[in-house]
Amino acid sequence: MPDDAITKEINKLRTLGGGFNIGEAIAFKIREDVKNNDLTEAQAAEMTAYFTVGRGKRLLDNAINSIYRRRFTLQELKELNRFYSSPAGRKMSAEFPVIMLQSLMAAQMVKDLAGK
């Protein structure tokens, strides 16, 4: 991935927590796989290392940065970074995972009601 202004803004946005946190999602999935006996603790540790410090992290970071580059301009990324640096943006970043999970749970309840 190029070391340019767009990449720097993308990395800043991802650090600020603006948007979906793939690292948390991967960690959650690995924990679930251990809980469901789909991975051993040793395999989970190896997988975690691969995605956090290994080649997998570099590959995933490059892929995610490419996605952001296709979807946002440099100006939009700067605006997002300003927002996520503000008190409201920091709150949104902190609350977003809970909002997303509760929204998914609400959708499941509505789906269950529709099936009855």
Buried (B, 14 or more C-beta within 10 A) or exposed (E): BEEEEBBBBBBBBBEBBBBEBBBEEBBEBBEEBBEEEEBEEEEBEEBBEBBEEEEBBEEBBEEBBEEBBEEBEBEEBBEBBEBBBEEEBBEBBEEBBEEEEEEEEEEEEEEEEEEE
